[in-house]
């Protein structure tokens, strides 16, 4: 995708925004990876591990509510369970 067609990237500061986005994703991965490794040892269902990763990512990036009703309905996981695993 070119910078001209990318509506998220400002043309004047495009490169800086791309670099920032890469670092943000790396930070997010670094935040989630230890939790995934721990959950694998505990033998949780893959869907619960995925839900916990979403929970940690939303919490770490300041998205509130962390586990809204639509995520509970979509995943079938209540906030208490996901929070306990995360």
Order of alpha helices (4+ residues) and beta strands (2+ residues): alpha-alpha-alpha-alpha
